[in-house]
Structure formats: C-alpha cells, structure tokens
Amino acid sequence: MLLAAAALWPLGACPAWAAPVFSAPILAYHRFDPLKAGPTTVRDSTFLAQLDWLDRRHYAVTPLRTLVDQLSGRAPPPSGPEAAITVDDGHVSVFTDLFPIIRWRRIPVTLFIYPSAISNAPYALTWAQLREMQASGLVDVQSHTYWHPNFRTEKKRRTAADYAAFVDLQLTRSKSVLEARLGRPVTLLAWPYGIVDPELEAAARRAGYAAGFDFAGGQAKPAADLLSTPRIPIGDGDRGPALAAALGAPSRAMRP
C-alpha cells in the first residue's frame, strides 16, 4: 500500500534523499468524449495521443500519492521524467471513456470528486462506478470539496464566522463522505477553480489534508507546504509542441 503523505519526517530525521532537486507536471483534466471537444472536454483520441507523447519521451506516469511522497521527502525522488494525471469533478465520461483507456494502458489516475453530485446529478458518476474503478487499482478517489463552491464569491457574501464554518463544512464533509462510501483514506484536495489562499490552506490542514492542488500551471517541485501545489490544465488542443509548451521542460530527478 502506498504511504499516506499525512505526516512529515521529524526535524533532523530525514533520509539523504529527502531534499531532492526535481520537478514533475501534474496534468489536470475534466471531461472526455469520443468525438467532440470542448472548453474542458478532451477527445479520447487526443488523450491517447497525449499518453503516446509522454511515453515517447520516457515519462513514467506515477500515482499522485507517490508523487506527493516524493515531493514531501517521504520517498526517494524519481530516476527519470515523471508525470501524474488527475481528473476533476466526476463526470460520467470518466467511466465510459477514460476508464477503458487507462485499463488498457495501465495508467494510474487520481479523481478529485465533489460527493454532492455523485449518484445525484445526471452528468455525474455513481458510487458503484467509483467503487468499480477504485477496485482496479488504477484509480484513487480524492476530494474536490463537497459541492465545488467558489470560495471568493462565498467569502464576499458571508460573515467571517459563517465563511469559516462554510469552508470547514466543504472540506470535512467531502472527506468524511468519500471515506465512508469508498473505504479509503482521503488526504488530497483539489481546490475548486484553483482558488487557494493562506486561510484556506490553514483550514485544509486542520481538516487533515496533506496536499492541495490548484491551476497555477508549471511543474510541481519539492516544498515544505504542498497545499498549493500547481497543476497544468490540459485541453484538446494540447498536442505535440502545444503539449510540450504546456508541460514545460522535461522533468528529470537529480540526486544530491
């Protein structure tokens, strides 16, 4: 079982590889479709071409939990280029389109889910589908808050106390529901709309999250605070040179 990244090494007890110099792109997707692209929809053929691009450049697609352990110094750094794949929101196309591809290619993926939609919204996955994907060993299900709020909007319209309580509910309820429904620990969080600030980070830390992910772009690098780790939004137009530009220079681990 992969190590959870919820704890830090005691001061002075880190192994020699705990401060590596490396970076890795974390790709962020939303929806998939056999034929039609959209602002947040990638065609199946495009996704396959993107996987081929990574493969030709010798990227290892690693589980996000493993990358978090590497970034936090809990695991040795990668020995070559590495990337992680994430998918937000829980659209049904994750099951109908993405899941057959990752089973065929044996690619690990992390899903960031807001549980209020699951088995409720017509566009969303069901709990049975999430359990089936999780059972494959390729899919890890993590939190995207409880109903995907815009925290900036909520902060403007609420009192300070009400806003703090609202944030805590979004973070803790999502975590508890996912853990109860799927029976796995939830320690990773994707911030809705990529909105994150020190107040939200503090709330996530209190709720028991080890890492949080935004849409700042750029590659993830080792850091003491992983609650605003960047991801790279990927669209249907990101092929060849465009994908290379989005991901930046190939990441290579360099041992000290």
N, C-alpha and C positions, 0 to 999 in steps of 0.2 A: 504493500500500500504506500502511496506517495506520502511524504511528510507534509503535514499541515504547516503553513507558514505563520502560525499564530504567535509563536514565541521568538524571542531574539536570543542570540548567544550571550552569556554573561560577559561583562566587560573583562577583557584580557583572556577570555577562554576561546576566542575564535581560532579555527584552524588556519593554516598558512594560506589557504586559497580563499579566505573569507572576504578579501577585498580585491576581486578581480577587476581587470580593465576589459570590458566588453560591452556590446550593445546588441539589441535584438528588436526587430519590428514585431509589433503586436497588431495583427490585421483585424479590423472591425467590419463585420457585415450585418445586414438586416434581413433581407428577403431574397428569394430565389425564384426563377421562373424558367420553364423550358424554352420559351421563345421571346418574351417581351422584357425589355429593360425598363428601368425607371429611376427616379432620383435616389432611391435606396434599394433598388432591385437589380440583382446581378443574374444574367442568364447562366444556365447550367454550363453551357459551352465555354463561357468566359471564365467561370470558376475553374473548370478543368484546365483551361489554358494557363491560368494563374498558378495552379498547382504544378503544371509542367515547367513553367518558368522557374519556380522555386527549386524544383528537382534538378533542372539542368545546371543550376548554379550551386548545387550541393547544399542547399538549406535543409536542415533537419527540422521538420515540423514537430514541435515538442508540446506536451500538455502545459497549459498556462500555469498550473500549480508548480510544475517542475521549474519553469522559468522564474516564478516568484521565489522559490527556494534558492535559485542561483543568484538572483538579484539581491536577496537579503543576506547572502553569505552562508546559508544553511546547506548548500550543496555545491560541489565543485563547478566552476564555470564550464561552458561548452567548449569543445575542442575545435569547433568549426562554425560556420554560419548557421544560425538558428532563427526560427520564427515561430510565433504562436498564432492560432486562429480563434477568433471569438465571434459570436453572433448574438445580437441583442434582440429583445422584445418577445420572442416566442411565437413567430408567425408559423402557420401550419406548413408553409413551404420548407421549413427546416426538416420536417419529417418526410414530406413527399418528394423533395428534390435533393436537399443536401445529404440527408442520411444515407440514401443508397450510394452516393458518390464516396462518402468517407468510409463506408463499409468496404467498398471495392478497393479504394486506395489505402485503407488502413491509416487514416489521418485522424489524430485526436483534435477535438474541438471543445471549447467551453461555451456554454449557452448562458447568457445573462437574461433572467426571466423576471417579469413582474407578475406575481401569482394571482392578482385580482382578475386577470384576463383568462387564465388557464381553465379550460372546460366551461368557460362562460362566453367570451367574445367569439363571434362566428369566424373571425380571421385567425384565431389563436389555436395553439396546440392543446391537447388534452393531457390530463395526468397520466393516462395509460400510455400515450405516445412518449411522454418524457421518461417514464419508467422503462419502456422498451429500449429507448436509445441509451439510457444510462446503463442498462444491463449489458450492452455490447462492449463495455469497457473503453469505448472511444469518446464518450460524451460525458462531460462534467457539467452539472447544473448549478449555477450560482445566482446571486441576487442582482436585480436591477431596480431596487426599491419595491414597494408594494403595489403602487399603481402608476408609476412613471410621471411624477409631478414635475413642474417647472419650479425649482426652488426659488429663483429670483422673483417670479410672479407671486408665489405664496408668501415670501418674506415681506413684500410691499403691502399686501392686503391683510396681514395678521399682526397682532400684538407680538412683542418679543417673546413673551411666555408661551403664547399659543403657537408661534412658529417653532420654538424649540420642542414643544410637545409633538407637533406635527412631524418634524424631522425624525424624532426618536421613533414615532409610530411607523413611519415609512421604512426605516432601517431595521427595526427589531421585528416587526410583523412579517416582513418579507422573509427574513432569515428563519424565523420560527416555523412559518408555514412550509417553506421548502424543506426544511429538515424533517418536519413531521410527516410530510407527504412522501418524501423520497428516501429518507433514512440515511442521508449522508451529511457530513459537516459542510456548512456554508460559511466561508471566511473571505470570499472575494466579492467585490461590489463594482458594478459599472454605474457611473453617475449619469442620470438622465440628462440628455442634451449636453453632456460633458461639463455640466456646471459643478464646480467644486471651489471651496474656499476654506480657510482655517477653521471656521466654525463648523462646517460640515465634516471636515476631517476629524475634528475632535469628537463629534457625535458618532461617526463611524467607528472610531477607536473604542469608545465606550460600549458600543453595540457588539463588539467582538470581531470586527473585520480586520484582516491583516494587510490587505491591499485594496486600493481603489483605482479605477481606470477612467480616464477622460478622453477627449478627442483633440488634444493639443497637437497631435501629429509628432513626427520624429520618433526615434527609436528609444526603447526603454533601456535605462542604464542603472547600475547598482546605486542604491540610495538608502539613507537611514530611514526615510519616510516614504513608503511606497503607496500612500493613499491618494496620490495624484499622478499615477504612472501614465505616461502618454500611450495612446493607441493611434493607429492610422486608419481613417475611414477609407474603405475600398469600394469603388463603383464599377459599373460595367465598362467604362472607358479606360480602366487601368489595365492595359495590356502592353507588353514589350517595354519600349522606352518610357511610357507613361507609368507603368508599374514600377520600373526601376527608379524613376524620379520620386514617386510617392514613398517608396521604402527607403530611399537614401542609399548610401554606400553599403556594400555587403558587410554584415557584422562578422567579426572574427574574434574569438576569445584569445586573449593573450595572458598567459600565466606569468605572475610576477617572478 
